Each structure stands twice: as C-alpha cells, then as structure tokens.
Amino acid sequence: MAITVPPPLPSATGERESARWAQWYERELGWATAGTAPVRLLTGLRFDVLQVPAAAGHAALRRLERTGPVALSGARMNLLVAAGSAEELPGLLDWLEWGGVALALTAIGAGGRITAPVPPGRMAGRPGAAAWLRPPGPRHEEGSGLPALAALGSRGGGAPDLVRLVDAVATECHRVRLTRARTGPSTDGSTAQPLAFS
C-alpha cells in the first residue's frame, strides 16, 4: 500500500498563512513582527531573548518551574525575558562568576529578531520549524510573565527571577560543554565517563 503525501501548499497560500500568524502576534500579544516568509519577532521592544543550546535549555527547564515563554528553534532554545535584559547579561554573568567561562549563551536585544514559532494550537508546516515549548500568555499578562531583574529590596512581583534563570542556563550550558568534551572518543576508541556534578 502506497502512502500518499499531500502536495506542498502553493507559496501564495503559505504567505497568507504567515501573514495571519504575524497579525496574531501583533493583535493578541502586541509584539512587533517583520516579514512573512518566515515571520520574525522583533526583540528589544517587548522582550529580549536568551538563546542557548537545546540540550542545556531542556535541562534548565527541568530545574525551573517558572520562566517566561520558551521556544525551540532547531538546535537552539529561545527563552523570552524582559526587554533590557540583553544589556544586563554580561554584568550579570560576571556577578554570578560565569564571566570568564566560555558559554554557548547569547542574548538578543534591541534591533534583533528571532523566527516566530507557529502560534500556539496550530500545526507547524515543516519538521524542525520553531515551536513554543512554553507559550506566551495573553497580552495583559505579558509584563508579569517575563523574567526580570528585581529591584533591590523588591520581591519582583509575579515575574520569574532573571538571576535564577541566567544562573540555571549558564550552569547547564557549562555542563553540556564539559560533557561533550569528556565523552568524545579517546585514542583507544573508548568513551570517557562524563563529569559528576553535585
């Protein structure tokens, strides 16, 4: 029995669908977009993005109950944080004593953009397309749902704590890097045992 695969949508249909996605992001969440093939979300206006390897991101999410919206885009994970956080990242990493360590952790702030995941509840058109792991809440919840630096003496309201998020993802980025370095093939063909962490 032959399996039939539906033909790909004509590009005009795909562009109309992308335009609807862009409108959804703009109307429902108030997020600025650019383009339609693919739709891009502009960073630095309503949110910034911490971008980490997917393996490190998944490990960090297992440790953290509260985060902002999180999307998977290929081999990278995008964690949405409060606008302005990208500027704070280098100083925050120094303060957390991660400043001298090579991490695959980057921040995208003002003037940046990321590929928009398929809106929640809709099917991605192709394998590997950007998708929400923890989708954004309604527009009125936006400010309270993004990790931010709490003011000194403040509990930060209902927002997840940016310091805890950055520390968790930095730790997991470092673990992934060390594990990959230690588990590579040795000269005798055996695999080294990964480092233990407490």
C-alpha positions, 0 to 999 in steps of 0.5 A: 500500500502506497502512502500518499503525501499531500502536495506542498501548499502553493507559496501564495497560500503559505504567505497568507498563512504567515501573514495571519500568524504575524497579525496574531502576534501583533493583535493578541500579544502586541509584539512587533513582527517583520516579514512573512516568509518566515515571520520574525519577532522583533526583540528589544521592544517587548522582550529580549531573548536568551538563546542557548543550546537545546540540550542545556535549555531542556535541562534548565527547564527541568530545574525551573518551574517558572520562566517566561515563554520558551521556544525551540528553534532547531538546535537552539532554545529561545527563552523570552525575558524582559526587554533590557535584559540583553544589556544586563547579561554580561554584568550579570554573568560576571556577578554570578562568576560565569564571566570568564567561562566560555558559554554557548549563551547569547542574548538578543536585544534591541534591533534583533529578531528571532523566527516566530514559532507557529502560534500556539494550537496550530500545526507547524508546516515543516519538521524542525520549524520553531515551536513554543515549548512554553507559550506566551500568555495573553497580552495583559499578562505579558509584563508579569510573565517575563523574567526580570531583574528585581529591584533591590529590596523588591520581591519582583512581583509575579515575574520569574527571577532573571538571576535564577534563570541566567544562573540555571542556563549558564550552569547547564550550558557549562555542563553540556560543554564539559560533557561533550568534551569528556565523552568524545572518543579517546585514542583507544576508541573508548568513551570517557565517563562524563563529569559528576556534578553535585 
